[in-house]
Amino acid sequence: MNFDRLSLDLFRKSKELFIKYSDMSKRYTKADLEEIVYKQLENLNAMHDLLGIMKFQNDLIQNINQTLREEIGQFKEQQVMYPTRRKSKS
C-alpha cells in the first residue's frame, strides 16, 4: 500500500469515527468506547506505518543527494577551463 493510499484511508476512518461519535450528549456504552479505542489504535498503527515509509523515503533522498554532491564535485575537478577572448574596449 502506497503512502497516498494509507493517508487517505487514515483520513476517511478518522472522519467516519468523528461523525459517528460527535454527539456529546449521548451516553456511550462499553462497546462504543471499546470501538473508539480500537479505531484510535488502528489510526496510530497506520500513522506509525506512514512515518516508517517517510523515514525510508527520507533516507533514500539523503543517500541520493550525497551521491549527487560527490558526482558534482568530481565533475568540477575534471572540468577544463578553456581560454576566452577578452572583449576589446571600443
PyMOL Python script that loads the backbone (N, CA, C, O; Angstrom):
from pymol import cmd

cmd.read_pdbstr("""\
ATOM      1  N   MET A   1       0.843  -1.175   0.000  1.00  0.00           N
ATOM      2  CA  MET A   1       0.000   0.000   0.000  1.00  0.00           C
ATOM      3  C   MET A   1       0.890   1.239   0.000  1.00  0.00           C
ATOM      4  O   MET A   1       1.806   1.350   0.815  1.00  0.00           O
ATOM      5  N   ASN A   2       0.623   2.157  -0.903  1.00  0.00           N
ATOM      6  CA  ASN A   2       1.495   3.323  -1.001  1.00  0.00           C
ATOM      7  C   ASN A   2       1.115   4.406   0.004  1.00  0.00           C
ATOM      8  O   ASN A   2       0.095   4.320   0.688  1.00  0.00           O
ATOM      9  N   PHE A   3       1.957   5.413   0.070  1.00  0.00           N
ATOM     10  CA  PHE A   3       1.837   6.487   1.060  1.00  0.00           C
ATOM     11  C   PHE A   3       0.519   7.234   0.928  1.00  0.00           C
ATOM     12  O   PHE A   3      -0.159   7.461   1.931  1.00  0.00           O
ATOM     13  N   ASP A   4       0.137   7.626  -0.295  1.00  0.00           N
ATOM     14  CA  ASP A   4      -1.091   8.395  -0.503  1.00  0.00           C
ATOM     15  C   ASP A   4      -2.319   7.588  -0.112  1.00  0.00           C
ATOM     16  O   ASP A   4      -3.247   8.119   0.499  1.00  0.00           O
ATOM     17  N   ARG A   5      -2.327   6.329  -0.458  1.00  0.00           N
ATOM     18  CA  ARG A   5      -3.474   5.464  -0.148  1.00  0.00           C
ATOM     19  C   ARG A   5      -3.623   5.295   1.362  1.00  0.00           C
ATOM     20  O   ARG A   5      -4.735   5.349   1.887  1.00  0.00           O
ATOM     21  N   LEU A   6      -2.507   5.092   2.057  1.00  0.00           N
ATOM     22  CA  LEU A   6      -2.553   4.927   3.509  1.00  0.00           C
ATOM     23  C   LEU A   6      -3.063   6.187   4.187  1.00  0.00           C
ATOM     24  O   LEU A   6      -3.901   6.109   5.085  1.00  0.00           O
ATOM     25  N   SER A   7      -2.572   7.342   3.774  1.00  0.00           N
ATOM     26  CA  SER A   7      -3.002   8.588   4.410  1.00  0.00           C
ATOM     27  C   SER A   7      -4.467   8.876   4.108  1.00  0.00           C
ATOM     28  O   SER A   7      -5.176   9.401   4.967  1.00  0.00           O
ATOM     29  N   LEU A   8      -4.937   8.543   2.903  1.00  0.00           N
ATOM     30  CA  LEU A   8      -6.336   8.738   2.563  1.00  0.00           C
ATOM     31  C   LEU A   8      -7.227   7.822   3.397  1.00  0.00           C
ATOM     32  O   LEU A   8      -8.263   8.258   3.898  1.00  0.00           O
ATOM     33  N   ASP A   9      -6.839   6.567   3.550  1.00  0.00           N
ATOM     34  CA  ASP A   9      -7.605   5.635   4.383  1.00  0.00           C
ATOM     35  C   ASP A   9      -7.656   6.107   5.832  1.00  0.00           C
ATOM     36  O   ASP A   9      -8.703   6.033   6.475  1.00  0.00           O
ATOM     37  N   LEU A  10      -6.543   6.584   6.337  1.00  0.00           N
ATOM     38  CA  LEU A  10      -6.483   7.090   7.714  1.00  0.00           C
ATOM     39  C   LEU A  10      -7.430   8.271   7.883  1.00  0.00           C
ATOM     40  O   LEU A  10      -8.145   8.352   8.882  1.00  0.00           O
ATOM     41  N   PHE A  11      -7.443   9.184   6.921  1.00  0.00           N
ATOM     42  CA  PHE A  11      -8.328  10.339   6.985  1.00  0.00           C
ATOM     43  C   PHE A  11      -9.786   9.907   6.966  1.00  0.00           C
ATOM     44  O   PHE A  11     -10.589  10.409   7.754  1.00  0.00           O
ATOM     45  N   ARG A  12     -10.140   8.987   6.081  1.00  0.00           N
ATOM     46  CA  ARG A  12     -11.535   8.526   5.980  1.00  0.00           C
ATOM     47  C   ARG A  12     -11.996   7.857   7.271  1.00  0.00           C
ATOM     48  O   ARG A  12     -13.105   8.112   7.741  1.00  0.00           O
ATOM     49  N   LYS A  13     -11.154   7.006   7.844  1.00  0.00           N
ATOM     50  CA  LYS A  13     -11.526   6.327   9.090  1.00  0.00           C
ATOM     51  C   LYS A  13     -11.722   7.326  10.221  1.00  0.00           C
ATOM     52  O   LYS A  13     -12.657   7.198  11.013  1.00  0.00           O
ATOM     53  N   SER A  14     -10.851   8.311  10.297  1.00  0.00           N
ATOM     54  CA  SER A  14     -10.967   9.328  11.344  1.00  0.00           C
ATOM     55  C   SER A  14     -12.239  10.142  11.164  1.00  0.00           C
ATOM     56  O   SER A  14     -12.924  10.460  12.136  1.00  0.00           O
ATOM     57  N   LYS A  15     -12.551  10.476   9.920  1.00  0.00           N
ATOM     58  CA  LYS A  15     -13.755  11.257   9.632  1.00  0.00           C
ATOM     59  C   LYS A  15     -15.003  10.458  10.000  1.00  0.00           C
ATOM     60  O   LYS A  15     -15.920  10.994  10.622  1.00  0.00           O
ATOM     61  N   GLU A  16     -15.044   9.190   9.623  1.00  0.00           N
ATOM     62  CA  GLU A  16     -16.195   8.339   9.954  1.00  0.00           C
ATOM     63  C   GLU A  16     -16.378   8.230  11.467  1.00  0.00           C
ATOM     64  O   GLU A  16     -17.497   8.316  11.973  1.00  0.00           O
ATOM     65  N   LEU A  17     -15.297   8.046  12.165  1.00  0.00           N
ATOM     66  CA  LEU A  17     -15.354   7.922  13.619  1.00  0.00           C
ATOM     67  C   LEU A  17     -15.837   9.226  14.255  1.00  0.00           C
ATOM     68  O   LEU A  17     -16.635   9.204  15.192  1.00  0.00           O
ATOM     69  N   PHE A  18     -15.359  10.349  13.751  1.00  0.00           N
ATOM     70  CA  PHE A  18     -15.780  11.644  14.286  1.00  0.00           C
ATOM     71  C   PHE A  18     -17.274  11.864  14.071  1.00  0.00           C
ATOM     72  O   PHE A  18     -17.978  12.307  14.978  1.00  0.00           O
ATOM     73  N   ILE A  19     -17.755  11.553  12.868  1.00  0.00           N
ATOM     74  CA  ILE A  19     -19.178  11.746  12.562  1.00  0.00           C
ATOM     75  C   ILE A  19     -20.037  10.849  13.444  1.00  0.00           C
ATOM     76  O   ILE A  19     -21.078  11.271  13.948  1.00  0.00           O
ATOM     77  N   LYS A  20     -19.597   9.616  13.626  1.00  0.00           N
ATOM     78  CA  LYS A  20     -20.384   8.661  14.400  1.00  0.00           C
ATOM     79  C   LYS A  20     -20.480   9.055  15.874  1.00  0.00           C
ATOM     80  O   LYS A  20     -21.525   8.868  16.496  1.00  0.00           O
ATOM     81  N   TYR A  21     -19.402   9.596  16.435  1.00  0.00           N
ATOM     82  CA  TYR A  21     -19.379   9.876  17.869  1.00  0.00           C
ATOM     83  C   TYR A  21     -19.286  11.367  18.197  1.00  0.00           C
ATOM     84  O   TYR A  21     -18.778  11.736  19.255  1.00  0.00           O
ATOM     85  N   SER A  22     -19.775  12.228  17.294  1.00  0.00           N
ATOM     86  CA  SER A  22     -19.655  13.667  17.552  1.00  0.00           C
ATOM     87  C   SER A  22     -20.757  14.204  18.461  1.00  0.00           C
ATOM     88  O   SER A  22     -20.665  15.340  18.928  1.00  0.00           O
ATOM     89  N   ASP A  23     -21.777  13.426  18.716  1.00  0.00           N
ATOM     90  CA  ASP A  23     -22.855  13.857  19.611  1.00  0.00           C
ATOM     91  C   ASP A  23     -22.406  13.669  21.058  1.00  0.00           C
ATOM     92  O   ASP A  23     -22.381  12.547  21.565  1.00  0.00           O
ATOM     93  N   MET A  24     -22.054  14.769  21.717  1.00  0.00           N
ATOM     94  CA  MET A  24     -21.503  14.691  23.072  1.00  0.00           C
ATOM     95  C   MET A  24     -22.581  14.465  24.138  1.00  0.00           C
ATOM     96  O   MET A  24     -22.260  14.120  25.275  1.00  0.00           O
ATOM     97  N   SER A  25     -23.854  14.658  23.778  1.00  0.00           N
ATOM     98  CA  SER A  25     -24.908  14.463  24.775  1.00  0.00           C
ATOM     99  C   SER A  25     -25.267  12.982  24.937  1.00  0.00           C
ATOM    100  O   SER A  25     -25.960  12.609  25.884  1.00  0.00           O
ATOM    101  N   LYS A  26     -24.805  12.161  24.032  1.00  0.00           N
ATOM    102  CA  LYS A  26     -25.098  10.729  24.079  1.00  0.00           C
ATOM    103  C   LYS A  26     -24.261  10.050  25.157  1.00  0.00           C
ATOM    104  O   LYS A  26     -23.112  10.424  25.395  1.00  0.00           O
ATOM    105  N   ARG A  27     -24.843   9.063  25.796  1.00  0.00           N
ATOM    106  CA  ARG A  27     -24.099   8.247  26.755  1.00  0.00           C
ATOM    107  C   ARG A  27     -23.584   7.024  26.008  1.00  0.00           C
ATOM    108  O   ARG A  27     -24.341   6.314  25.346  1.00  0.00           O
ATOM    109  N   TYR A  28     -22.295   6.797  26.129  1.00  0.00           N
ATOM    110  CA  TYR A  28     -21.661   5.711  25.373  1.00  0.00           C
ATOM    111  C   TYR A  28     -21.624   4.435  26.198  1.00  0.00           C
ATOM    112  O   TYR A  28     -21.413   4.452  27.410  1.00  0.00           O
ATOM    113  N   THR A  29     -21.836   3.328  25.496  1.00  0.00           N
ATOM    114  CA  THR A  29     -21.738   2.023  26.146  1.00  0.00           C
ATOM    115  C   THR A  29     -20.276   1.594  26.158  1.00  0.00           C
ATOM    116  O   THR A  29     -19.416   2.202  25.521  1.00  0.00           O
ATOM    117  N   LYS A  30     -20.030   0.529  26.906  1.00  0.00           N
ATOM    118  CA  LYS A  30     -18.667  -0.001  26.943  1.00  0.00           C
ATOM    119  C   LYS A  30     -18.235  -0.429  25.546  1.00  0.00           C
ATOM    120  O   LYS A  30     -17.082  -0.231  25.163  1.00  0.00           O
ATOM    121  N   ALA A  31     -19.159  -1.016  24.784  1.00  0.00           N
ATOM    122  CA  ALA A  31     -18.851  -1.458  23.419  1.00  0.00           C
ATOM    123  C   ALA A  31     -18.494  -0.265  22.527  1.00  0.00           C
ATOM    124  O   ALA A  31     -17.583  -0.350  21.704  1.00  0.00           O
ATOM    125  N   ASP A  32     -19.227   0.862  22.699  1.00  0.00           N
ATOM    126  CA  ASP A  32     -18.913   2.065  21.926  1.00  0.00           C
ATOM    127  C   ASP A  32     -17.507   2.552  22.246  1.00  0.00           C
ATOM    128  O   ASP A  32     -16.731   2.860  21.342  1.00  0.00           O
ATOM    129  N   LEU A  33     -17.181   2.619  23.523  1.00  0.00           N
ATOM    130  CA  LEU A  33     -15.865   3.101  23.937  1.00  0.00           C
ATOM    131  C   LEU A  33     -14.761   2.165  23.457  1.00  0.00           C
ATOM    132  O   LEU A  33     -13.686   2.612  23.054  1.00  0.00           O
ATOM    133  N   GLU A  34     -15.037   0.857  23.504  1.00  0.00           N
ATOM    134  CA  GLU A  34     -14.047  -0.101  23.001  1.00  0.00           C
ATOM    135  C   GLU A  34     -13.820   0.095  21.505  1.00  0.00           C
ATOM    136  O   GLU A  34     -12.689  -0.001  21.027  1.00  0.00           O
ATOM    137  N   GLU A  35     -14.902   0.373  20.763  1.00  0.00           N
ATOM    138  CA  GLU A  35     -14.763   0.612  19.328  1.00  0.00           C
ATOM    139  C   GLU A  35     -13.935   1.867  19.067  1.00  0.00           C
ATOM    140  O   GLU A  35     -13.086   1.880  18.175  1.00  0.00           O
ATOM    141  N   ILE A  36     -14.181   2.920  19.844  1.00  0.00           N
ATOM    142  CA  ILE A  36     -13.415   4.158  19.689  1.00  0.00           C
ATOM    143  C   ILE A  36     -11.936   3.904  19.944  1.00  0.00           C
ATOM    144  O   ILE A  36     -11.084   4.331  19.165  1.00  0.00           O
ATOM    145  N   VAL A  37     -11.635   3.212  21.028  1.00  0.00           N
ATOM    146  CA  VAL A  37     -10.238   2.932  21.374  1.00  0.00           C
ATOM    147  C   VAL A  37      -9.593   2.061  20.304  1.00  0.00           C
ATOM    148  O   VAL A  37      -8.440   2.288  19.936  1.00  0.00           O
ATOM    149  N   TYR A  38     -10.328   1.060  19.795  1.00  0.00           N
ATOM    150  CA  TYR A  38      -9.793   0.185  18.756  1.00  0.00           C
ATOM    151  C   TYR A  38      -9.487   0.980  17.491  1.00  0.00           C
ATOM    152  O   TYR A  38      -8.442   0.786  16.871  1.00  0.00           O
ATOM    153  N   LYS A  39     -10.412   1.887  17.104  1.00  0.00           N
ATOM    154  CA  LYS A  39     -10.185   2.711  15.912  1.00  0.00           C
ATOM    155  C   LYS A  39      -8.988   3.640  16.120  1.00  0.00           C
ATOM    156  O   LYS A  39      -8.200   3.856  15.198  1.00  0.00           O
ATOM    157  N   GLN A  40      -8.852   4.184  17.321  1.00  0.00           N
ATOM    158  CA  GLN A  40      -7.699   5.040  17.600  1.00  0.00           C
ATOM    159  C   GLN A  40      -6.405   4.247  17.493  1.00  0.00           C
ATOM    160  O   GLN A  40      -5.404   4.748  16.980  1.00  0.00           O
ATOM    161  N   LEU A  41      -6.426   3.003  17.982  1.00  0.00           N
ATOM    162  CA  LEU A  41      -5.251   2.144  17.871  1.00  0.00           C
ATOM    163  C   LEU A  41      -4.930   1.859  16.407  1.00  0.00           C
ATOM    164  O   LEU A  41      -3.767   1.875  16.006  1.00  0.00           O
ATOM    165  N   GLU A  42      -5.970   1.596  15.609  1.00  0.00           N
ATOM    166  CA  GLU A  42      -5.754   1.387  14.171  1.00  0.00           C
ATOM    167  C   GLU A  42      -5.122   2.617  13.530  1.00  0.00           C
ATOM    168  O   GLU A  42      -4.193   2.510  12.729  1.00  0.00           O
ATOM    169  N   ASN A  43      -5.645   3.794  13.897  1.00  0.00           N
ATOM    170  CA  ASN A  43      -5.107   5.041  13.345  1.00  0.00           C
ATOM    171  C   ASN A  43      -3.657   5.252  13.770  1.00  0.00           C
ATOM    172  O   ASN A  43      -2.831   5.679  12.964  1.00  0.00           O
ATOM    173  N   LEU A  44      -3.347   4.959  15.022  1.00  0.00           N
ATOM    174  CA  LEU A  44      -1.963   5.098  15.482  1.00  0.00           C
ATOM    175  C   LEU A  44      -1.037   4.150  14.728  1.00  0.00           C
ATOM    176  O   LEU A  44       0.073   4.527  14.352  1.00  0.00           O
ATOM    177  N   ASN A  45      -1.495   2.924  14.511  1.00  0.00           N
ATOM    178  CA  ASN A  45      -0.680   1.969  13.754  1.00  0.00           C
ATOM    179  C   ASN A  45      -0.496   2.429  12.309  1.00  0.00           C
ATOM    180  O   ASN A  45       0.586   2.282  11.740  1.00  0.00           O
ATOM    181  N   ALA A  46      -1.552   2.986  11.718  1.00  0.00           N
ATOM    182  CA  ALA A  46      -1.438   3.495  10.349  1.00  0.00           C
ATOM    183  C   ALA A  46      -0.456   4.672  10.293  1.00  0.00           C
ATOM    184  O   ALA A  46       0.345   4.777   9.365  1.00  0.00           O
ATOM    185  N   MET A  47      -0.528   5.557  11.301  1.00  0.00           N
ATOM    186  CA  MET A  47       0.414   6.687  11.337  1.00  0.00           C
ATOM    187  C   MET A  47       1.843   6.188  11.523  1.00  0.00           C
ATOM    188  O   MET A  47       2.779   6.743  10.949  1.00  0.00           O
ATOM    189  N   HIS A  48       2.008   5.145  12.322  1.00  0.00           N
ATOM    190  CA  HIS A  48       3.340   4.558  12.513  1.00  0.00           C
ATOM    191  C   HIS A  48       3.878   4.031  11.185  1.00  0.00           C
ATOM    192  O   HIS A  48       5.046   4.226  10.851  1.00  0.00           O
ATOM    193  N   ASP A  49       3.007   3.362  10.437  1.00  0.00           N
ATOM    194  CA  ASP A  49       3.406   2.856   9.119  1.00  0.00           C
ATOM    195  C   ASP A  49       3.794   4.005   8.184  1.00  0.00           C
ATOM    196  O   ASP A  49       4.790   3.927   7.464  1.00  0.00           O
ATOM    197  N   LEU A  50       2.983   5.080   8.209  1.00  0.00           N
ATOM    198  CA  LEU A  50       3.288   6.237   7.363  1.00  0.00           C
ATOM    199  C   LEU A  50       4.619   6.864   7.746  1.00  0.00           C
ATOM    200  O   LEU A  50       5.406   7.235   6.875  1.00  0.00           O
ATOM    201  N   LEU A  51       4.874   6.985   9.033  1.00  0.00           N
ATOM    202  CA  LEU A  51       6.147   7.553   9.477  1.00  0.00           C
ATOM    203  C   LEU A  51       7.321   6.675   9.045  1.00  0.00           C
ATOM    204  O   LEU A  51       8.373   7.184   8.660  1.00  0.00           O
ATOM    205  N   GLY A  52       7.137   5.357   9.108  1.00  0.00           N
ATOM    206  CA  GLY A  52       8.180   4.443   8.652  1.00  0.00           C
ATOM    207  C   GLY A  52       8.469   4.622   7.167  1.00  0.00           C
ATOM    208  O   GLY A  52       9.627   4.620   6.748  1.00  0.00           O
ATOM    209  N   ILE A  53       7.406   4.779   6.373  1.00  0.00           N
ATOM    210  CA  ILE A  53       7.574   4.998   4.938  1.00  0.00           C
ATOM    211  C   ILE A  53       8.290   6.316   4.689  1.00  0.00           C
ATOM    212  O   ILE A  53       9.199   6.387   3.862  1.00  0.00           O
ATOM    213  N   MET A  54       7.878   7.366   5.407  1.00  0.00           N
ATOM    214  CA  MET A  54       8.505   8.675   5.221  1.00  0.00           C
ATOM    215  C   MET A  54       9.968   8.649   5.634  1.00  0.00           C
ATOM    216  O   MET A  54      10.799   9.282   4.983  1.00  0.00           O
ATOM    217  N   LYS A  55      10.301   7.933   6.699  1.00  0.00           N
ATOM    218  CA  LYS A  55      11.700   7.831   7.132  1.00  0.00           C
ATOM    219  C   LYS A  55      12.528   7.116   6.064  1.00  0.00           C
ATOM    220  O   LYS A  55      13.642   7.534   5.746  1.00  0.00           O
ATOM    221  N   PHE A  56      11.974   6.039   5.517  1.00  0.00           N
ATOM    222  CA  PHE A  56      12.661   5.297   4.463  1.00  0.00           C
ATOM    223  C   PHE A  56      12.889   6.195   3.243  1.00  0.00           C
ATOM    224  O   PHE A  56      13.985   6.214   2.683  1.00  0.00           O
ATOM    225  N   GLN A  57      11.849   6.941   2.830  1.00  0.00           N
ATOM    226  CA  GLN A  57      11.981   7.838   1.686  1.00  0.00           C
ATOM    227  C   GLN A  57      13.018   8.927   1.966  1.00  0.00           C
ATOM    228  O   GLN A  57      13.805   9.285   1.090  1.00  0.00           O
ATOM    229  N   ASN A  58      13.012   9.450   3.193  1.00  0.00           N
ATOM    230  CA  ASN A  58      13.978  10.481   3.568  1.00  0.00           C
ATOM    231  C   ASN A  58      15.409   9.946   3.495  1.00  0.00           C
ATOM    232  O   ASN A  58      16.309  10.638   3.021  1.00  0.00           O
ATOM    233  N   ASP A  59      15.615   8.719   3.963  1.00  0.00           N
ATOM    234  CA  ASP A  59      16.943   8.105   3.889  1.00  0.00           C
ATOM    235  C   ASP A  59      17.389   7.942   2.432  1.00  0.00           C
ATOM    236  O   ASP A  59      18.545   8.202   2.097  1.00  0.00           O
ATOM    237  N   LEU A  60      16.464   7.512   1.575  1.00  0.00           N
ATOM    238  CA  LEU A  60      16.793   7.372   0.154  1.00  0.00           C
ATOM    239  C   LEU A  60      17.188   8.717  -0.451  1.00  0.00           C
ATOM    240  O   LEU A  60      18.163   8.809  -1.196  1.00  0.00           O
ATOM    241  N   ILE A  61      16.426   9.750  -0.126  1.00  0.00           N
ATOM    242  CA  ILE A  61      16.721  11.087  -0.665  1.00  0.00           C
ATOM    243  C   ILE A  61      18.073  11.574  -0.168  1.00  0.00           C
ATOM    244  O   ILE A  61      18.841  12.149  -0.939  1.00  0.00           O
ATOM    245  N   GLN A  62      18.376  11.353   1.109  1.00  0.00           N
ATOM    246  CA  GLN A  62      19.673  11.779   1.641  1.00  0.00           C
ATOM    247  C   GLN A  62      20.818  11.049   0.954  1.00  0.00           C
ATOM    248  O   GLN A  62      21.835  11.662   0.628  1.00  0.00           O
ATOM    249  N   ASN A  63      20.664   9.751   0.731  1.00  0.00           N
ATOM    250  CA  ASN A  63      21.712   8.986   0.046  1.00  0.00           C
ATOM    251  C   ASN A  63      21.898   9.466  -1.389  1.00  0.00           C
ATOM    252  O   ASN A  63      23.027   9.593  -1.864  1.00  0.00           O
ATOM    253  N   ILE A  64      20.798   9.731  -2.074  1.00  0.00           N
ATOM    254  CA  ILE A  64      20.885  10.218  -3.452  1.00  0.00           C
ATOM    255  C   ILE A  64      21.540  11.599  -3.482  1.00  0.00           C
ATOM    256  O   ILE A  64      22.375  11.869  -4.345  1.00  0.00           O
ATOM    257  N   ASN A  65      21.171  12.463  -2.555  1.00  0.00           N
ATOM    258  CA  ASN A  65      21.775  13.802  -2.502  1.00  0.00           C
ATOM    259  C   ASN A  65      23.282  13.721  -2.244  1.00  0.00           C
ATOM    260  O   ASN A  65      24.055  14.465  -2.846  1.00  0.00           O
ATOM    261  N   GLN A  66      23.698  12.824  -1.355  1.00  0.00           N
ATOM    262  CA  GLN A  66      25.124  12.676  -1.063  1.00  0.00           C
ATOM    263  C   GLN A  66      25.871  12.194  -2.312  1.00  0.00           C
ATOM    264  O   GLN A  66      26.944  12.702  -2.635  1.00  0.00           O
ATOM    265  N   THR A  67      25.298  11.220  -3.002  1.00  0.00           N
ATOM    266  CA  THR A  67      25.915  10.715  -4.234  1.00  0.00           C
ATOM    267  C   THR A  67      26.000  11.826  -5.275  1.00  0.00           C
ATOM    268  O   THR A  67      27.016  11.969  -5.957  1.00  0.00           O
ATOM    269  N   LEU A  68      24.933  12.610  -5.395  1.00  0.00           N
ATOM    270  CA  LEU A  68      24.919  13.709  -6.360  1.00  0.00           C
ATOM    271  C   LEU A  68      25.983  14.752  -6.015  1.00  0.00           C
ATOM    272  O   LEU A  68      26.666  15.252  -6.909  1.00  0.00           O
ATOM    273  N   ARG A  69      26.131  15.085  -4.728  1.00  0.00           N
ATOM    274  CA  ARG A  69      27.168  16.040  -4.312  1.00  0.00           C
ATOM    275  C   ARG A  69      28.560  15.526  -4.701  1.00  0.00           C
ATOM    276  O   ARG A  69      29.394  16.282  -5.198  1.00  0.00           O
ATOM    277  N   GLU A  70      28.795  14.241  -4.470  1.00  0.00           N
ATOM    278  CA  GLU A  70      30.099  13.657  -4.806  1.00  0.00           C
ATOM    279  C   GLU A  70      30.340  13.694  -6.310  1.00  0.00           C
ATOM    280  O   GLU A  70      31.440  14.018  -6.757  1.00  0.00           O
ATOM    281  N   GLU A  71      29.319  13.363  -7.086  1.00  0.00           N
ATOM    282  CA  GLU A  71      29.470  13.369  -8.545  1.00  0.00           C
ATOM    283  C   GLU A  71      29.691  14.786  -9.067  1.00  0.00           C
ATOM    284  O   GLU A  71      30.483  14.982  -9.989  1.00  0.00           O
ATOM    285  N   ILE A  72      29.016  15.761  -8.503  1.00  0.00           N
ATOM    286  CA  ILE A  72      29.217  17.156  -8.918  1.00  0.00           C
ATOM    287  C   ILE A  72      30.643  17.598  -8.571  1.00  0.00           C
ATOM    288  O   ILE A  72      31.293  18.279  -9.365  1.00  0.00           O
ATOM    289  N   GLY A  73      31.125  17.212  -7.391  1.00  0.00           N
ATOM    290  CA  GLY A  73      32.498  17.543  -7.006  1.00  0.00           C
ATOM    291  C   GLY A  73      33.506  16.937  -7.950  1.00  0.00           C
ATOM    292  O   GLY A  73      34.469  17.602  -8.332  1.00  0.00           O
ATOM    293  N   GLN A  74      33.308  15.679  -8.338  1.00  0.00           N
ATOM    294  CA  GLN A  74      34.214  15.035  -9.284  1.00  0.00           C
ATOM    295  C   GLN A  74      34.146  15.718 -10.650  1.00  0.00           C
ATOM    296  O   GLN A  74      35.172  15.889 -11.308  1.00  0.00           O
ATOM    297  N   PHE A  75      32.970  16.099 -11.069  1.00  0.00           N
ATOM    298  CA  PHE A  75      32.810  16.772 -12.356  1.00  0.00           C
ATOM    299  C   PHE A  75      33.530  18.110 -12.353  1.00  0.00           C
ATOM    300  O   PHE A  75      34.194  18.465 -13.327  1.00  0.00           O
ATOM    301  N   LYS A  76      33.400  18.859 -11.253  1.00  0.00           N
ATOM    302  CA  LYS A  76      34.071  20.164 -11.172  1.00  0.00           C
ATOM    303  C   LYS A  76      35.583  20.012 -11.194  1.00  0.00           C
ATOM    304  O   LYS A  76      36.277  20.856 -11.761  1.00  0.00           O
ATOM    305  N   GLU A  77      36.108  18.950 -10.586  1.00  0.00           N
ATOM    306  CA  GLU A  77      37.556  18.710 -10.592  1.00  0.00           C
ATOM    307  C   GLU A  77      38.048  18.387 -11.999  1.00  0.00           C
ATOM    308  O   GLU A  77      39.154  18.779 -12.370  1.00  0.00           O
ATOM    309  N   GLN A  78      37.249  17.687 -12.774  1.00  0.00           N
ATOM    310  CA  GLN A  78      37.649  17.276 -14.114  1.00  0.00           C
ATOM    311  C   GLN A  78      37.390  18.357 -15.158  1.00  0.00           C
ATOM    312  O   GLN A  78      37.863  18.247 -16.289  1.00  0.00           O
ATOM    313  N   GLN A  79      36.666  19.367 -14.804  1.00  0.00           N
ATOM    314  CA  GLN A  79      36.280  20.404 -15.759  1.00  0.00           C
ATOM    315  C   GLN A  79      37.508  21.176 -16.227  1.00  0.00           C
ATOM    316  O   GLN A  79      38.349  21.587 -15.428  1.00  0.00           O
ATOM    317  N   VAL A  80      37.587  21.360 -17.533  1.00  0.00           N
ATOM    318  CA  VAL A  80      38.705  22.078 -18.138  1.00  0.00           C
ATOM    319  C   VAL A  80      38.255  23.504 -18.437  1.00  0.00           C
ATOM    320  O   VAL A  80      37.186  23.735 -19.001  1.00  0.00           O
ATOM    321  N   MET A  81      39.102  24.453 -18.042  1.00  0.00           N
ATOM    322  CA  MET A  81      38.783  25.845 -18.321  1.00  0.00           C
ATOM    323  C   MET A  81      39.390  26.215 -19.676  1.00  0.00           C
ATOM    324  O   MET A  81      40.609  26.175 -19.842  1.00  0.00           O
ATOM    325  N   TYR A  82      38.563  26.567 -20.623  1.00  0.00           N
ATOM    326  CA  TYR A  82      39.020  26.960 -21.947  1.00  0.00           C
ATOM    327  C   TYR A  82      39.253  28.466 -21.957  1.00  0.00           C
ATOM    328  O   TYR A  82      38.478  29.224 -21.375  1.00  0.00           O
ATOM    329  N   PRO A  83      40.341  28.901 -22.633  1.00  0.00           N
ATOM    330  CA  PRO A  83      40.594  30.347 -22.692  1.00  0.00           C
ATOM    331  C   PRO A  83      39.535  31.034 -23.543  1.00  0.00           C
ATOM    332  O   PRO A  83      39.047  30.480 -24.528  1.00  0.00           O
ATOM    333  N   THR A  84      39.200  32.226 -23.149  1.00  0.00           N
ATOM    334  CA  THR A  84      38.224  33.004 -23.916  1.00  0.00           C
ATOM    335  C   THR A  84      38.891  34.305 -24.358  1.00  0.00           C
ATOM    336  O   THR A  84      39.856  34.769 -23.751  1.00  0.00           O
ATOM    337  N   ARG A  85      38.362  34.865 -25.408  1.00  0.00           N
ATOM    338  CA  ARG A  85      38.908  36.142 -25.872  1.00  0.00           C
ATOM    339  C   ARG A  85      38.406  37.251 -24.972  1.00  0.00           C
ATOM    340  O   ARG A  85      37.264  37.254 -24.512  1.00  0.00           O
ATOM    341  N   ARG A  86      39.289  38.176 -24.744  1.00  0.00           N
ATOM    342  CA  ARG A  86      38.868  39.336 -23.970  1.00  0.00           C
ATOM    343  C   ARG A  86      38.132  40.294 -24.888  1.00  0.00           C
ATOM    344  O   ARG A  86      38.462  40.432 -26.065  1.00  0.00           O
ATOM    345  N   LYS A  87      37.154  40.934 -24.339  1.00  0.00           N
ATOM    346  CA  LYS A  87      36.415  41.912 -25.136  1.00  0.00           C
ATOM    347  C   LYS A  87      37.258  43.179 -25.250  1.00  0.00           C
ATOM    348  O   LYS A  87      37.800  43.680 -24.265  1.00  0.00           O
ATOM    349  N   SER A  88      37.350  43.674 -26.461  1.00  0.00           N
ATOM    350  CA  SER A  88      38.128  44.914 -26.664  1.00  0.00           C
ATOM    351  C   SER A  88      37.259  46.105 -26.311  1.00  0.00           C
ATOM    352  O   SER A  88      36.047  46.120 -26.527  1.00  0.00           O
ATOM    353  N   LYS A  89      37.932  47.099 -25.759  1.00  0.00           N
ATOM    354  CA  LYS A  89      37.196  48.323 -25.410  1.00  0.00           C
ATOM    355  C   LYS A  89      37.035  49.146 -26.668  1.00  0.00           C
ATOM    356  O   LYS A  89      38.004  49.387 -27.388  1.00  0.00           O
ATOM    357  N   SER A  90      35.824  49.574 -26.934  1.00  0.00           N
ATOM    358  CA  SER A  90      35.606  50.367 -28.130  1.00  0.00           C
ATOM    359  C   SER A  90      35.023  51.713 -27.833  1.00  0.00           C
ATOM    360  O   SER A  90      34.783  52.497 -28.750  1.00  0.00           O
TER     361      SER A  90
END
""", "prot")
cmd.dss("prot")
cmd.show_as("cartoon", "prot")
cmd.util.cbc("prot")
cmd.orient("prot")
